[in-house]
């Protein structure tokens, strides 16, 4: 065996797989039983899943989640790429832009959501553009928060990758690098 360095990863892979496998199997086991506080668990089989997929609230939440994901990706990826393309190549402006893009990543997502929710309230918010239902308002607010918080990550990552690519191309042209 030429490269024994991979053997050092085996204990870490075993620990990570066990720490992920045991909770997943526990959740699957719980989902197959009727569990009530203070009673003995009773095997219920796939009955919980049948009830779940017949519940209108659950199906509505799945629909909202797919809608949210589609909207976020539709806005976030092109906007992040545009931010990366518009980013200055070097100098003080690059540092300023990266710091401004990084600020939303430092604020915890629940706090960001609460702030945006207050901003968009129809009665006291500074951006009262929507007087729709609470569910629609929550979904649109969540989409705005997701775009605002993750656009900087995508733009910064795209800019960082372009810098790394330039460094790799520079190293490739150096004699003796073996590329």
N, C-alpha and C positions, 0 to 999 in steps of 0.2 A: 504494500500500500504506500503510494508515493506521498500523499498529502494527509498527514495525521491530524492536522489542525481541526478538521471537521469532527473528530472524535470528542473534542472538548465541548462541542455544542450539544452532544447527546444528553447529558444531565439536565441542561437548561430546557431542552425541548421536551423531555419527559415531565419536568415540573410544570411547565406551561401547559402542556396538553392535559395533565391531570387536574390542574387548577381550573381549566376551562371545561373539561369533560364531566367532572363530578357535579358541578352546579347545573349543567344542562340536563344531565340524566335525572337529577332530583326534580327539576321543573317538569320534565316530561312525566315522571312518576306522579307528581302532584296533580297534573292535568288529567290523569286517568282515574282519579278518585274524587268522591264527594268529600269535601273537608269542611267541617263546621267546628267552631271553637268549642272545646269541651266534649267532643264526641269522637268515636273511633272512626278512622277513615274507611269509607265504603267504596269498593271498586265500582266504577261507573262506565268504564270503557271509553268509547268515542262519543258518548252522550254529551259531554261538555263541548266538544267541537261542533256537534250537530246543532246544539243550542246557540253556540257562538255565531255560526254562519247563517242562522235564521234571524238573528237580532238586527233590526234596522239601524240601531245606533252604531253598532260595530261596523256594519257595511258602509254607513255614511262616513265613519272616521277613516276607514281604509280609502274611500274615494277622496276624501280631503287630503290624506297623506300623499296619494299619488299626484293630485293636483298641485299641492305645495312643492313636491319634489320637481315636477315638470317645470313649473314657473321659475323656481330658483335656478335650475340648470339653464333654462332658456335665457335668463337675464345675466346670471353670474359669470358664466364662462366667456361669452363675448365681451362683457364689460371688463373682466379681469385681463383679457388679452389686449383690449384697447388701452387700459391703464399701463400695462407693461410696454406697449409700443410707444406710448407718449412719455415714458419715463426718461429723464435726462441720463446720458451715458455715464457721467462722473461729475464730481465736484460737490459743492455745498447743496445744490438743489436736489441731488440724488439723496443725500442724507435727510434733508427735510421731507421729501416725498415719502421715503421709507418710514420715517418716524410717524408721519400723519397716517400712513396706511396701517401702521402697527397699533395705533391707539385703540381701535375697536377690538382688537384681539386681546387687550389687557383687561377689558371689562367683562365680568361674568355674564353669560347669556341671560339668566333670569333677570338681572338688573337692567340689562339693555331692553328686554321685553317690557318691563314695567315702565321704564322711561318713555319708550315709544308709545305704549298704551296711553299714558298721560298726555303725550304730545298730540295724539290723534283723537282724543275725546271730543265729542261735538260740543259739550257744554263749557269746557274750560281749556281745551288743548290749543296749542299755538298753530296747529296744522289741522283744523277741523274740516277736511275736504270730504269726509264720508259720513253720511247719516243712515247707513244701511244697517242691516240686522247685526247682532252681536257676533254670530258665527262667521258671517262674511267679513266683518271688521277684524275679527281675531285672525282669520286666515290671511287677509291682506297685510295686517300689521306684522304677522310672523314672516311673511315673504319679504317685506321691506327690511326687517331686522336681519334676516338671513343674508340678503344681498349686501347690506351695509357691513355686516361683520365679516363675511367671507370674501368679498371682492378684493380687499387688501391682501388677503392671503394668496389668492390666485394671481393677482398682479405682481406681488412681491416674489412669488415662486417663479413665475414666468421670467421676470427680470433676472432673478438669481440664476436660473437655468441658462439664460442667454450669456451671462457672465462666465459661468462654468464652461459652457461650450467654447467660448472664445479662448479660455485658458487651456482647454484640452487641445484645441487646434494649434495654439502656440507651442505647446509641449510636443506635439506630433512633428512639428517642423524642426525641432532641435535634433542634432545628430546624436546618435547613441541611445535614443530612448526606446528603440525596438518596436515602435508602432508601425 
